[in-house]
Amino acid sequence: MPAELHPRTKITTESIFSRMSRLALQHGAINLGQGFPSNPPPAFLLEAARKAVGTVDQYTPPFGLPSLREALAEDLGVSPEDIVVTAGATEALSSLADSLYGVGDEVVMLEPYFDAYLPQTLMVGARPVLVPMRLTDRWELDLEALERAITPRSRALLVNSPYNPTGSIFSREELEAIVTLAREHDLWIISDEVYDELYFEAPPTPLRALAPERVFTVGSAGKRLEATGWRIGWIVTPPGLAPAVTGMRQWSSFCSAAPLQAAVAQALPIARAEGFYPQLRESYRQRKDLLAQGLQAMGLEVFEPVGTYFLTARMPGLSAETLVQQARVAIIPGSAFYASSPPPEGLVRFAFCKTPEDIAQALERLERFLKIRG
Protein backbone atom coordinates (compact mmCIF):
# COMPACT_ATOMS: atom_id res chain seq x y z
CA MET A 1 0.00 0.00 0.00
CA PRO A 2 1.53 3.36 -0.98
CA ALA A 3 2.28 5.95 1.68
CA GLU A 4 -0.47 8.51 2.22
CA LEU A 5 -0.21 12.26 2.14
CA HIS A 6 -0.48 14.14 5.40
CA PRO A 7 -4.09 14.75 6.54
CA ARG A 8 -3.55 18.51 6.25
CA THR A 9 -3.78 18.13 2.47
CA LYS A 10 -7.50 17.46 2.95
CA ILE A 11 -7.95 20.96 4.39
CA THR A 12 -7.88 22.53 0.96
CA THR A 13 -9.00 21.61 -2.55
CA GLU A 14 -9.14 23.50 -5.84
CA SER A 15 -10.30 27.03 -5.04
CA ILE A 16 -13.63 28.22 -6.42
CA PHE A 17 -11.76 30.98 -8.26
CA SER A 18 -9.56 28.51 -10.14
CA ARG A 19 -12.56 26.28 -10.80
CA MET A 20 -14.71 29.05 -12.25
CA SER A 21 -11.84 30.35 -14.40
CA ARG A 22 -11.29 26.81 -15.69
CA LEU A 23 -15.00 26.44 -16.48
CA ALA A 24 -15.02 29.86 -18.16
CA LEU A 25 -12.32 28.69 -20.56
CA GLN A 26 -14.06 25.36 -21.12
CA HIS A 27 -17.41 26.97 -22.01
CA GLY A 28 -16.19 30.12 -23.73
CA ALA A 29 -17.64 32.25 -20.95
CA ILE A 30 -16.83 35.84 -20.03
CA ASN A 31 -14.99 35.66 -16.72
CA LEU A 32 -16.51 38.03 -14.18
CA GLY A 33 -15.51 35.60 -11.44
CA GLN A 34 -11.79 35.67 -10.65
CA GLY A 35 -10.46 39.12 -9.84
CA PHE A 36 -7.74 39.75 -12.39
CA PRO A 37 -7.82 42.75 -14.75
CA SER A 38 -8.40 42.31 -18.47
CA ASN A 39 -6.20 45.24 -19.41
CA PRO A 40 -2.37 45.21 -19.25
CA PRO A 41 -0.40 46.88 -16.46
CA PRO A 42 0.55 50.55 -16.96
CA ALA A 43 3.25 51.29 -19.51
CA PHE A 44 5.61 52.80 -16.91
CA LEU A 45 5.57 49.52 -14.95
CA LEU A 46 6.25 47.41 -18.03
CA GLU A 47 9.11 49.68 -19.06
CA ALA A 48 10.62 49.44 -15.59
CA ALA A 49 10.45 45.63 -15.83
CA ARG A 50 12.16 45.61 -19.22
CA LYS A 51 15.02 47.63 -17.79
CA ALA A 52 15.32 45.44 -14.71
CA VAL A 53 15.47 42.09 -16.53
CA GLY A 54 19.13 41.32 -17.17
CA THR A 55 20.23 43.70 -14.44
CA VAL A 56 18.44 42.62 -11.25
CA ASP A 57 18.16 38.85 -11.66
CA GLN A 58 19.62 37.11 -8.62
CA TYR A 59 18.32 36.43 -5.12
CA THR A 60 17.31 39.44 -3.11
CA PRO A 61 17.49 39.42 0.70
CA PRO A 62 14.47 37.61 2.21
CA PHE A 63 13.10 40.92 3.56
CA GLY A 64 13.00 42.28 -0.01
CA LEU A 65 14.97 44.46 -2.36
CA PRO A 66 16.15 47.51 -0.38
CA SER A 67 15.00 49.91 -3.11
CA LEU A 68 11.49 48.45 -2.97
CA ARG A 69 11.33 48.67 0.82
CA GLU A 70 12.40 52.31 0.58
CA ALA A 71 9.84 53.09 -2.15
CA LEU A 72 7.09 51.43 -0.10
CA ALA A 73 8.17 53.27 3.04
CA GLU A 74 7.95 56.59 1.23
CA ASP A 75 4.57 55.73 -0.27
CA LEU A 76 3.03 54.36 2.93
CA GLY A 77 4.62 56.74 5.43
CA VAL A 78 6.37 54.03 7.44
CA SER A 79 9.95 52.95 8.13
CA PRO A 80 11.64 50.68 5.56
CA GLU A 81 12.86 48.60 8.52
CA ASP A 82 9.22 47.61 9.20
CA ILE A 83 8.53 46.26 5.69
CA VAL A 84 8.78 42.65 4.51
CA VAL A 85 8.37 42.03 0.77
CA THR A 86 6.56 38.77 -0.07
CA ALA A 87 5.60 36.65 -3.08
CA GLY A 88 2.17 38.23 -3.28
CA ALA A 89 -0.32 39.05 -0.54
CA THR A 90 -1.25 35.38 -0.17
CA GLU A 91 2.28 34.57 1.02
CA ALA A 92 2.13 37.62 3.27
CA LEU A 93 -1.00 36.25 4.95
CA SER A 94 0.53 32.78 5.19
CA SER A 95 3.72 34.15 6.76
CA LEU A 96 1.66 36.00 9.35
CA ALA A 97 -0.29 32.85 10.15
CA ASP A 98 3.04 31.08 10.71
CA SER A 99 4.31 33.97 12.85
CA LEU A 100 1.31 34.85 15.01
CA TYR A 101 -0.70 31.76 15.96
CA GLY A 102 -0.71 27.98 16.14
CA VAL A 103 -2.27 24.93 17.73
CA GLY A 104 -5.02 25.81 20.21
CA ASP A 105 -5.26 29.47 19.19
CA GLU A 106 -8.33 31.13 17.72
CA VAL A 107 -8.39 33.72 14.94
CA VAL A 108 -11.48 35.90 14.75
CA MET A 109 -12.48 36.96 11.24
CA LEU A 110 -15.54 38.16 9.39
CA GLU A 111 -17.90 36.23 7.15
CA PRO A 112 -18.07 36.44 4.15
CA TYR A 113 -14.30 35.93 4.03
CA PHE A 114 -11.59 35.76 1.38
CA ASP A 115 -10.99 32.08 0.65
CA ALA A 116 -7.32 31.93 1.75
CA TYR A 117 -8.05 32.93 5.34
CA LEU A 118 -9.54 29.63 6.49
CA PRO A 119 -7.04 27.10 5.11
CA GLN A 120 -4.08 29.22 6.19
CA THR A 121 -5.47 29.32 9.73
CA LEU A 122 -6.27 25.61 9.80
CA MET A 123 -2.89 24.55 8.39
CA VAL A 124 -1.05 26.04 11.37
CA GLY A 125 -3.42 24.25 13.75
CA ALA A 126 -5.45 27.30 14.80
CA ARG A 127 -9.23 27.61 14.76
CA PRO A 128 -11.02 30.23 12.65
CA VAL A 129 -13.93 31.92 14.43
CA LEU A 130 -16.28 33.50 11.90
CA VAL A 131 -18.48 36.52 12.66
CA PRO A 132 -21.19 37.10 10.03
CA MET A 133 -21.67 40.54 8.53
CA ARG A 134 -25.27 41.79 8.47
CA LEU A 135 -26.86 42.29 5.06
CA THR A 136 -29.87 44.58 4.80
CA ASP A 137 -29.78 47.05 1.93
CA ARG A 138 -26.01 47.16 2.51
CA TRP A 139 -23.27 45.26 4.32
CA GLU A 140 -22.88 46.14 8.02
CA LEU A 141 -20.34 45.20 10.69
CA ASP A 142 -21.87 43.64 13.84
CA LEU A 143 -19.52 44.91 16.55
CA GLU A 144 -21.45 43.23 19.36
CA ALA A 145 -21.14 39.84 17.65
CA LEU A 146 -17.44 40.52 17.06
CA GLU A 147 -16.89 41.14 20.76
CA ARG A 148 -18.85 38.01 21.72
CA ALA A 149 -16.62 35.92 19.47
CA ILE A 150 -13.47 36.79 21.43
CA THR A 151 -12.41 34.19 24.01
CA PRO A 152 -9.30 33.60 26.15
CA ARG A 153 -7.98 31.50 23.25
CA SER A 154 -8.25 34.36 20.76
CA ARG A 155 -4.90 35.37 19.36
CA ALA A 156 -5.69 37.70 16.47
CA LEU A 157 -8.36 39.62 14.57
CA LEU A 158 -8.21 39.36 10.78
CA VAL A 159 -9.98 42.16 8.90
CA ASN A 160 -10.17 43.28 5.29
CA SER A 161 -10.93 46.86 4.24
CA PRO A 162 -11.66 47.66 1.44
CA TYR A 163 -13.46 44.35 1.77
CA ASN A 164 -13.51 41.45 -0.69
CA PRO A 165 -16.18 40.26 -1.49
CA THR A 166 -18.59 42.88 -0.09
CA GLY A 167 -16.98 45.99 -1.58
CA SER A 168 -17.50 47.80 1.73
CA ILE A 169 -15.03 49.98 3.65
CA PHE A 170 -15.02 50.23 7.43
CA SER A 171 -15.48 53.71 8.87
CA ARG A 172 -12.90 55.22 11.17
CA GLU A 173 -15.33 54.72 14.06
CA GLU A 174 -15.66 51.01 13.26
CA LEU A 175 -11.89 50.64 13.03
CA GLU A 176 -11.44 52.43 16.34
CA ALA A 177 -13.91 49.98 17.91
CA ILE A 178 -11.91 47.06 16.48
CA VAL A 179 -8.71 48.52 17.91
CA THR A 180 -10.37 48.97 21.31
CA LEU A 181 -11.33 45.28 21.33
CA ALA A 182 -7.82 44.25 20.30
CA ARG A 183 -6.25 46.30 23.09
CA GLU A 184 -8.72 45.10 25.72
CA HIS A 185 -8.02 41.45 24.85
CA ASP A 186 -4.35 41.87 23.83
CA LEU A 187 -4.87 40.66 20.26
CA TRP A 188 -2.82 41.12 17.13
CA ILE A 189 -4.64 42.63 14.15
CA ILE A 190 -3.97 41.48 10.60
CA SER A 191 -5.30 44.16 8.26
CA ASP A 192 -5.65 42.98 4.67
CA GLU A 193 -5.50 46.26 2.73
CA VAL A 194 -4.63 45.03 -0.76
CA TYR A 195 -7.35 47.25 -2.27
CA ASP A 196 -6.14 50.37 -0.45
CA GLU A 197 -6.12 52.48 -3.64
CA LEU A 198 -9.42 51.15 -5.00
CA TYR A 199 -12.17 53.24 -3.42
CA PHE A 200 -15.00 55.40 -4.75
CA GLU A 201 -15.79 57.69 -1.83
CA ALA A 202 -13.51 58.81 1.03
CA PRO A 203 -10.09 57.10 1.23
CA PRO A 204 -10.00 54.19 3.69
CA THR A 205 -8.23 54.69 7.02
CA PRO A 206 -5.12 52.49 7.40
CA LEU A 207 -5.59 50.49 10.58
CA ARG A 208 -1.92 50.84 11.49
CA ALA A 209 -2.51 54.58 11.92
CA LEU A 210 -4.76 53.75 14.88
CA ALA A 211 -2.70 50.97 16.50
CA PRO A 212 0.84 50.79 15.08
CA GLU A 213 1.97 48.61 17.99
CA ARG A 214 -0.29 45.66 17.08
CA VAL A 215 -1.33 45.96 13.41
CA PHE A 216 0.26 43.98 10.58
CA THR A 217 -0.77 45.51 7.24
CA VAL A 218 -0.83 43.39 4.07
CA GLY A 219 -0.52 45.11 0.69
CA SER A 220 -0.27 44.15 -2.98
CA ALA A 221 1.39 45.64 -6.04
CA GLY A 222 -0.74 43.30 -8.12
CA LYS A 223 -3.93 45.08 -7.07
CA ARG A 224 -2.47 48.58 -7.17
CA LEU A 225 -0.70 48.24 -10.52
CA GLU A 226 -2.95 45.73 -12.29
CA ALA A 227 -0.30 43.00 -12.38
CA THR A 228 -1.78 40.23 -10.25
CA GLY A 229 0.50 37.56 -11.72
CA TRP A 230 3.68 39.36 -10.71
CA ARG A 231 3.23 38.23 -7.09
CA ILE A 232 4.74 41.24 -5.33
CA GLY A 233 3.16 41.81 -1.93
CA TRP A 234 4.29 43.19 1.40
CA ILE A 235 3.74 43.31 5.13
CA VAL A 236 4.10 46.42 7.27
CA THR A 237 4.86 45.14 10.76
CA PRO A 238 4.72 46.82 14.14
CA PRO A 239 8.12 48.39 14.96
CA GLY A 240 10.87 45.85 15.51
CA LEU A 241 8.98 42.75 14.34
CA ALA A 242 9.99 42.58 10.67
CA PRO A 243 13.10 40.41 11.28
CA ALA A 244 11.08 37.67 13.00
CA VAL A 245 8.44 37.65 10.23
CA THR A 246 11.21 37.62 7.60
CA GLY A 247 12.73 34.64 9.36
CA MET A 248 9.49 32.73 8.85
CA ARG A 249 8.82 33.67 5.22
CA GLN A 250 12.38 32.89 4.06
CA TRP A 251 11.50 29.18 4.25
CA SER A 252 8.71 29.45 1.69
CA SER A 253 9.73 31.39 -1.42
CA PHE A 254 12.85 32.98 0.14
CA CYS A 255 12.31 36.00 -2.10
CA SER A 256 9.91 37.15 -4.79
CA ALA A 257 11.04 37.76 -8.38
CA ALA A 258 13.99 40.15 -8.26
CA PRO A 259 13.43 42.08 -11.52
CA LEU A 260 9.75 42.52 -10.70
CA GLN A 261 10.61 43.86 -7.26
CA ALA A 262 12.94 46.36 -8.95
CA ALA A 263 10.23 47.32 -11.44
CA VAL A 264 7.67 47.95 -8.69
CA ALA A 265 10.24 50.02 -6.79
CA GLN A 266 10.62 52.25 -9.85
CA ALA A 267 6.89 52.35 -10.59
CA LEU A 268 5.47 53.28 -7.18
CA PRO A 269 6.69 56.90 -7.14
CA ILE A 270 5.70 57.32 -10.80
CA ALA A 271 2.19 56.05 -10.08
CA ARG A 272 1.82 58.56 -7.26
CA ALA A 273 3.38 61.51 -9.13
CA GLU A 274 1.47 60.98 -12.38
CA GLY A 275 -1.94 60.50 -10.76
CA PHE A 276 -2.27 56.87 -11.84
CA TYR A 277 -4.47 55.87 -8.89
CA PRO A 278 -7.18 58.53 -9.41
CA GLN A 279 -7.33 57.53 -13.07
CA LEU A 280 -7.60 53.87 -12.09
CA ARG A 281 -10.41 54.63 -9.66
CA GLU A 282 -12.35 56.62 -12.24
CA SER A 283 -11.97 53.81 -14.77
CA TYR A 284 -13.29 51.30 -12.25
CA ARG A 285 -16.09 53.63 -11.21
CA GLN A 286 -17.35 53.70 -14.78
CA ARG A 287 -17.17 49.91 -15.07
CA LYS A 288 -18.86 49.48 -11.69
CA ASP A 289 -21.71 51.73 -12.77
CA LEU A 290 -22.04 49.90 -16.09
CA LEU A 291 -22.35 46.54 -14.34
CA ALA A 292 -24.59 47.73 -11.49
CA GLN A 293 -27.01 49.56 -13.76
CA GLY A 294 -27.17 46.64 -16.17
CA LEU A 295 -27.97 44.17 -13.40
CA GLN A 296 -30.54 46.50 -11.85
CA ALA A 297 -32.23 46.89 -15.23
CA MET A 298 -32.77 43.12 -15.18
CA GLY A 299 -34.55 43.46 -11.84
CA LEU A 300 -31.68 42.10 -9.71
CA GLU A 301 -30.92 43.38 -6.22
CA VAL A 302 -27.44 44.96 -6.27
CA PHE A 303 -25.30 45.96 -3.29
CA GLU A 304 -23.18 48.79 -4.64
CA PRO A 305 -19.53 48.68 -3.52
CA VAL A 306 -17.58 51.67 -2.25
CA GLY A 307 -14.22 49.93 -2.69
CA THR A 308 -12.44 47.00 -4.41
CA TYR A 309 -13.41 45.88 -7.91
CA PHE A 310 -16.11 43.48 -6.73
CA LEU A 311 -19.88 43.83 -6.61
CA THR A 312 -22.36 41.54 -4.85
CA ALA A 313 -25.92 40.92 -5.99
CA ARG A 314 -28.75 38.43 -5.58
CA MET A 315 -29.63 35.94 -8.32
CA PRO A 316 -31.95 33.48 -6.52
CA GLY A 317 -32.47 30.04 -7.96
CA LEU A 318 -29.40 30.04 -10.22
CA SER A 319 -26.14 28.21 -9.63
CA ALA A 320 -22.75 29.46 -10.78
CA GLU A 321 -22.36 26.26 -12.83
CA THR A 322 -25.62 26.93 -14.65
CA LEU A 323 -24.60 30.48 -15.46
CA VAL A 324 -21.15 29.56 -16.77
CA GLN A 325 -22.51 26.65 -18.85
CA GLN A 326 -25.76 28.12 -20.19
CA ALA A 327 -25.39 31.91 -19.98
CA ARG A 328 -21.65 31.68 -20.60
CA VAL A 329 -20.85 34.17 -17.84
CA ALA A 330 -18.63 33.14 -14.93
CA ILE A 331 -19.31 34.54 -11.46
CA ILE A 332 -18.47 33.41 -7.91
CA PRO A 333 -21.30 31.96 -5.76
CA GLY A 334 -21.83 33.49 -2.34
CA SER A 335 -21.36 30.06 -0.75
CA ALA A 336 -17.62 30.31 -1.53
CA PHE A 337 -17.29 32.99 1.16
CA TYR A 338 -19.22 31.24 3.95
CA ALA A 339 -18.39 28.30 6.23
CA SER A 340 -20.12 28.78 9.58
CA SER A 341 -23.49 30.17 8.50
CA PRO A 342 -25.63 29.96 5.33
CA PRO A 343 -24.98 32.69 2.76
CA PRO A 344 -27.73 35.18 1.93
CA GLU A 345 -30.11 33.61 -0.56
CA GLY A 346 -28.97 33.92 -4.14
CA LEU A 347 -25.80 35.88 -3.27
CA VAL A 348 -23.20 36.09 -6.04
CA ARG A 349 -20.04 38.13 -6.60
CA PHE A 350 -19.08 39.83 -9.85
CA ALA A 351 -15.61 41.17 -10.67
CA PHE A 352 -15.72 44.37 -12.74
CA CYS A 353 -11.95 44.61 -13.32
CA LYS A 354 -12.70 43.66 -16.92
CA THR A 355 -13.01 45.74 -20.08
CA PRO A 356 -16.24 47.69 -20.59
CA GLU A 357 -16.77 45.59 -23.71
CA ASP A 358 -16.54 42.36 -21.68
CA ILE A 359 -18.94 43.71 -19.07
CA ALA A 360 -21.44 44.87 -21.70
CA GLN A 361 -21.30 41.51 -23.47
CA ALA A 362 -21.72 39.64 -20.18
CA LEU A 363 -24.81 41.74 -19.42
CA GLU A 364 -26.25 40.93 -22.84
CA ARG A 365 -25.71 37.22 -22.27
CA LEU A 366 -27.26 37.33 -18.80
CA GLU A 367 -30.29 39.27 -20.02
CA ARG A 368 -30.82 36.87 -22.91
CA PHE A 369 -30.48 33.86 -20.61
CA LEU A 370 -32.90 35.26 -18.02
CA LYS A 371 -35.50 36.06 -20.69
CA ILE A 372 -35.31 32.54 -22.17
CA ARG A 373 -35.47 31.04 -18.70
CA GLY A 374 -38.52 33.15 -17.94
PABA-88648 format. One line per field, with one value per residue (C-alpha): residue number from 1; residue in three letters; x, y negated, z negated. Coordinates in steps of 0.5 Angstrom, whole numbers. Layout:
BEGIN
seq: NUM|...
type: ALA|...
X: X|...
Y: Y|...
Z: Z|...
//
This chain:
BEGIN
seq: 1|2|3|4|5|6|7|8|9|10|11|12|13|14|15|16|17|18|19|20|21|22|23|24|25|26|27|28|29|30|31|32|33|34|35|36|37|38|39|40|41|42|43|44|45|46|47|48|49|50|51|52|53|54|55|56|57|58|59|60|61|62|63|64|65|66|67|68|69|70|71|72|73|74|75|76|77|78|79|80|81|82|83|84|85|86|87|88|89|90|91|92|93|94|95|96|97|98|99|100|101|102|103|104|105|106|107|108|109|110|111|112|113|114|115|116|117|118|119|120|121|122|123|124|125|126|127|128|129|130|131|132|133|134|135|136|137|138|139|140|141|142|143|144|145|146|147|148|149|150|151|152|153|154|155|156|157|158|159|160|161|162|163|164|165|166|167|168|169|170|171|172|173|174|175|176|177|178|179|180|181|182|183|184|185|186|187|188|189|190|191|192|193|194|195|196|197|198|199|200|201|202|203|204|205|206|207|208|209|210|211|212|213|214|215|216|217|218|219|220|221|222|223|224|225|226|227|228|229|230|231|232|233|234|235|236|237|238|239|240|241|242|243|244|245|246|247|248|249|250|251|252|253|254|255|256|257|258|259|260|261|262|263|264|265|266|267|268|269|270|271|272|273|274|275|276|277|278|279|280|281|282|283|284|285|286|287|288|289|290|291|292|293|294|295|296|297|298|299|300|301|302|303|304|305|306|307|308|309|310|311|312|313|314|315|316|317|318|319|320|321|322|323|324|325|326|327|328|329|330|331|332|333|334|335|336|337|338|339|340|341|342|343|344|345|346|347|348|349|350|351|352|353|354|355|356|357|358|359|360|361|362|363|364|365|366|367|368|369|370|371|372|373|374
type: MET|PRO|ALA|GLU|LEU|HIS|PRO|ARG|THR|LYS|ILE|THR|THR|GLU|SER|ILE|PHE|SER|ARG|MET|SER|ARG|LEU|ALA|LEU|GLN|HIS|GLY|ALA|ILE|ASN|LEU|GLY|GLN|GLY|PHE|PRO|SER|ASN|PRO|PRO|PRO|ALA|PHE|LEU|LEU|GLU|ALA|ALA|ARG|LYS|ALA|VAL|GLY|THR|VAL|ASP|GLN|TYR|THR|PRO|PRO|PHE|GLY|LEU|PRO|SER|LEU|ARG|GLU|ALA|LEU|ALA|GLU|ASP|LEU|GLY|VAL|SER|PRO|GLU|ASP|ILE|VAL|VAL|THR|ALA|GLY|ALA|THR|GLU|ALA|LEU|SER|SER|LEU|ALA|ASP|SER|LEU|TYR|GLY|VAL|GLY|ASP|GLU|VAL|VAL|MET|LEU|GLU|PRO|TYR|PHE|ASP|ALA|TYR|LEU|PRO|GLN|THR|LEU|MET|VAL|GLY|ALA|ARG|PRO|VAL|LEU|VAL|PRO|MET|ARG|LEU|THR|ASP|ARG|TRP|GLU|LEU|ASP|LEU|GLU|ALA|LEU|GLU|ARG|ALA|ILE|THR|PRO|ARG|SER|ARG|ALA|LEU|LEU|VAL|ASN|SER|PRO|TYR|ASN|PRO|THR|GLY|SER|ILE|PHE|SER|ARG|GLU|GLU|LEU|GLU|ALA|ILE|VAL|THR|LEU|ALA|ARG|GLU|HIS|ASP|LEU|TRP|ILE|ILE|SER|ASP|GLU|VAL|TYR|ASP|GLU|LEU|TYR|PHE|GLU|ALA|PRO|PRO|THR|PRO|LEU|ARG|ALA|LEU|ALA|PRO|GLU|ARG|VAL|PHE|THR|VAL|GLY|SER|ALA|GLY|LYS|ARG|LEU|GLU|ALA|THR|GLY|TRP|ARG|ILE|GLY|TRP|ILE|VAL|THR|PRO|PRO|GLY|LEU|ALA|PRO|ALA|VAL|THR|GLY|MET|ARG|GLN|TRP|SER|SER|PHE|CYS|SER|ALA|ALA|PRO|LEU|GLN|ALA|ALA|VAL|ALA|GLN|ALA|LEU|PRO|ILE|ALA|ARG|ALA|GLU|GLY|PHE|TYR|PRO|GLN|LEU|ARG|GLU|SER|TYR|ARG|GLN|ARG|LYS|ASP|LEU|LEU|ALA|GLN|GLY|LEU|GLN|ALA|MET|GLY|LEU|GLU|VAL|PHE|GLU|PRO|VAL|GLY|THR|TYR|PHE|LEU|THR|ALA|ARG|MET|PRO|GLY|LEU|SER|ALA|GLU|THR|LEU|VAL|GLN|GLN|ALA|ARG|VAL|ALA|ILE|ILE|PRO|GLY|SER|ALA|PHE|TYR|ALA|SER|SER|PRO|PRO|PRO|GLU|GLY|LEU|VAL|ARG|PHE|ALA|PHE|CYS|LYS|THR|PRO|GLU|ASP|ILE|ALA|GLN|ALA|LEU|GLU|ARG|LEU|GLU|ARG|PHE|LEU|LYS|ILE|ARG|GLY
X: 0|3|5|-1|0|-1|-8|-7|-8|-15|-16|-16|-18|-18|-21|-27|-24|-19|-25|-29|-24|-23|-30|-30|-25|-28|-35|-32|-35|-34|-30|-33|-31|-24|-21|-15|-16|-17|-12|-5|-1|1|7|11|11|12|18|21|21|24|30|31|31|38|40|37|36|39|37|35|35|29|26|26|30|32|30|23|23|25|20|14|16|16|9|6|9|13|20|23|26|18|17|18|17|13|11|4|-1|-2|5|4|-2|1|7|3|-1|6|9|3|-1|-1|-5|-10|-11|-17|-17|-23|-25|-31|-36|-36|-29|-23|-22|-15|-16|-19|-14|-8|-11|-13|-6|-2|-7|-11|-18|-22|-28|-33|-37|-42|-43|-51|-54|-60|-60|-52|-47|-46|-41|-44|-39|-43|-42|-35|-34|-38|-33|-27|-25|-19|-16|-17|-10|-11|-17|-16|-20|-20|-22|-23|-27|-27|-32|-37|-34|-35|-30|-30|-31|-26|-31|-31|-24|-23|-28|-24|-17|-21|-23|-16|-13|-17|-16|-9|-10|-6|-9|-8|-11|-11|-11|-9|-15|-12|-12|-19|-24|-30|-32|-27|-20|-20|-16|-10|-11|-4|-5|-10|-5|2|4|-1|-3|1|-2|-2|-1|-1|3|-1|-8|-5|-1|-6|-1|-4|1|7|6|9|6|9|7|8|10|9|16|22|18|20|26|22|17|22|25|19|18|25|23|17|19|26|25|20|22|28|27|19|21|26|20|15|20|21|14|11|13|11|4|4|7|3|-4|-5|-9|-14|-15|-15|-21|-25|-24|-27|-32|-35|-34|-38|-43|-44|-45|-49|-54|-54|-56|-61|-64|-66|-69|-63|-62|-55|-51|-46|-39|-35|-28|-25|-27|-32|-40|-45|-52|-57|-59|-64|-65|-59|-52|-45|-45|-51|-49|-42|-45|-52|-51|-43|-42|-37|-39|-37|-43|-44|-43|-35|-35|-38|-37|-40|-47|-51|-50|-55|-60|-58|-52|-46|-40|-38|-31|-31|-24|-25|-26|-32|-34|-33|-38|-43|-43|-43|-50|-53|-51|-55|-61|-62|-61|-66|-71|-71|-71|-77
Y: 0|-7|-12|-17|-25|-28|-30|-37|-36|-35|-42|-45|-43|-47|-54|-56|-62|-57|-53|-58|-61|-54|-53|-60|-57|-51|-54|-60|-65|-72|-71|-76|-71|-71|-78|-80|-86|-85|-90|-90|-94|-101|-103|-106|-99|-95|-99|-99|-91|-91|-95|-91|-84|-83|-87|-85|-78|-74|-73|-79|-79|-75|-82|-85|-89|-95|-100|-97|-97|-105|-106|-103|-107|-113|-111|-109|-113|-108|-106|-101|-97|-95|-93|-85|-84|-78|-73|-76|-78|-71|-69|-75|-72|-66|-68|-72|-66|-62|-68|-70|-64|-56|-50|-52|-59|-62|-67|-72|-74|-76|-72|-73|-72|-72|-64|-64|-66|-59|-54|-58|-59|-51|-49|-52|-48|-55|-55|-60|-64|-67|-73|-74|-81|-84|-85|-89|-94|-94|-91|-92|-90|-87|-90|-86|-80|-81|-82|-76|-72|-74|-68|-67|-63|-69|-71|-75|-79|-79|-84|-87|-94|-95|-89|-83|-81|-86|-92|-96|-100|-100|-107|-110|-109|-102|-101|-105|-100|-94|-97|-98|-91|-89|-93|-90|-83|-84|-81|-82|-85|-83|-88|-86|-93|-90|-95|-101|-105|-102|-106|-111|-115|-118|-114|-108|-109|-105|-101|-102|-109|-107|-102|-102|-97|-91|-92|-88|-91|-87|-90|-88|-91|-87|-90|-97|-96|-91|-86|-80|-75|-79|-76|-82|-84|-86|-87|-93|-90|-94|-97|-92|-85|-85|-81|-75|-75|-75|-69|-65|-67|-66|-58|-59|-63|-66|-72|-74|-76|-80|-84|-85|-88|-93|-95|-96|-100|-104|-105|-107|-114|-115|-112|-117|-123|-122|-121|-114|-112|-117|-115|-108|-109|-113|-108|-103|-107|-107|-100|-99|-103|-100|-93|-95|-99|-93|-88|-93|-94|-86|-87|-84|-87|-90|-92|-98|-97|-103|-100|-94|-92|-87|-88|-83|-82|-77|-72|-67|-60|-60|-56|-59|-53|-54|-61|-59|-53|-56|-64|-63|-68|-66|-69|-67|-64|-67|-60|-61|-66|-62|-57|-58|-60|-60|-65|-70|-67|-68|-72|-72|-76|-80|-82|-89|-89|-87|-91|-95|-91|-85|-87|-90|-83|-79|-83|-82|-74|-75|-79|-74|-68|-71|-72|-65|-62|-66
Z: 0|2|-3|-4|-4|-11|-13|-12|-5|-6|-9|-2|5|12|10|13|17|20|22|24|29|31|33|36|41|42|44|47|42|40|33|28|23|21|20|25|29|37|39|38|33|34|39|34|30|36|38|31|32|38|36|29|33|34|29|22|23|17|10|6|-1|-4|-7|0|5|1|6|6|-2|-1|4|0|-6|-2|1|-6|-11|-15|-16|-11|-17|-18|-11|-9|-2|0|6|7|1|0|-2|-7|-10|-10|-14|-19|-20|-21|-26|-30|-32|-32|-35|-40|-38|-35|-30|-29|-22|-19|-14|-8|-8|-3|-1|-3|-11|-13|-10|-12|-19|-20|-17|-23|-28|-30|-30|-25|-29|-24|-25|-20|-17|-17|-10|-10|-4|-5|-9|-16|-21|-28|-33|-39|-35|-34|-42|-43|-39|-43|-48|-52|-46|-42|-39|-33|-29|-22|-18|-11|-8|-3|-4|1|3|0|3|-3|-7|-15|-18|-22|-28|-27|-26|-33|-36|-33|-36|-43|-43|-41|-46|-51|-50|-48|-41|-34|-28|-21|-17|-9|-5|2|5|1|7|10|7|10|4|-2|-2|-7|-14|-15|-21|-23|-24|-30|-33|-30|-36|-34|-27|-21|-14|-8|-1|6|12|16|14|14|21|25|25|21|23|21|14|11|4|-3|-10|-15|-22|-28|-30|-31|-29|-21|-23|-26|-20|-15|-19|-18|-10|-8|-9|-3|3|0|4|10|17|17|23|21|15|18|23|17|14|20|21|14|14|22|20|15|18|25|22|24|18|19|26|24|19|24|30|25|22|30|30|23|26|32|29|23|28|32|27|24|30|30|24|19|12|13|7|9|7|5|5|9|16|13|13|10|12|11|17|13|16|20|19|22|26|29|31|34|38|40|40|41|36|30|23|16|12|5|2|3|-2|-8|-12|-19|-17|-11|-6|-4|1|8|7|12|13|20|21|25|27|34|40|41|47|43|38|43|47|40|39|46|45|38|40|46|41|36|41|44|37|36
//
